[in-house]
Amino acid sequence: MLKMISIVTLLGASLSASANLVSLNYQELTETTGQGGADLSWTLSLNHQYATDMSKLNISNGNPSNPNDVFYKLDSDSCGTNNLFCRLAIAPNNHVDENGNKKWLVFKQLQGTIQIDKFSLDGATIINHHNEPQTAMKISFYDDKPLKIRNLGFATLAIETGTGEGANEGYANSQTYNKFTGRVYQADGTFTEKEQDVPLFDRDTEKGFMGLNVHGNMHMNGNLKIFSYNCTGGIQSRC
């Protein structure tokens, strides 16, 4: 009996709640406003310790006394032998050399971490070119929540060629700067060729002709509104 009374009570409460719902016409809907949105964060990390170790909750340990002990540095363990797994190789238009071997543009030791702690996604209303109100998606950025760029770039860029597929293809070349043959001149103008060590700056680094590293913060403060230009804002249009 008690179960029957509880069911009847719940049904009565449900009917009473639904009885308060009323339909709205188009004019009433356009006049209805509300609040909503979402605060989001975003991180992209490639070939760094932060990207390969899921126990790292932040891109840095926050220790000011040891700024080099951070998690946004290259994780050599994930790059494989000779860092071959941390490369981006492109063969533009399948160019080949005089021997028919494909040429590759190879970015070596590719890495980077980009993080923004907070940005907001919300709705907004604009006045479009038809002088009509129109909905838009609004993305808000905050000056105190900069876009953090950490060690974004590559160690060296090289043009490589190979003699075949797989390990013999150009994108797998792994030569490093170690020794070079230089001329040692005598007082009488004669010279001898002698093998010498590469200067410390380039020694044991992968061969190439340039590198890139970006490290810093980009501060943004303002709103970005995204909308359809062709939308009229009228009754029959979907924006």
Buried (B, 14 or more C-beta within 10 A) or exposed (E): EEEEEEEEEEEEEEEEEEEEEEEEEEEEEEEEEEEEEEEEEEBEBBBBBBBBEEEBEEBBEEEEEEEEEBBBBBBEEBBEEBBBEBBEBEBEEEEEEEEEBBBBBBBBBBBBBBBBBEBBEBEBBEEBEEEEEBBBEBBBBBEEBBBBBBBBBBBBBBEBBBEEEEEEBBBBBBEEBEEEEEEEEEEEEEEEEEEEEBEEEBEEBBBBEEBEEEEEEEEBEEEEBEBBEEBBBEEEEEB
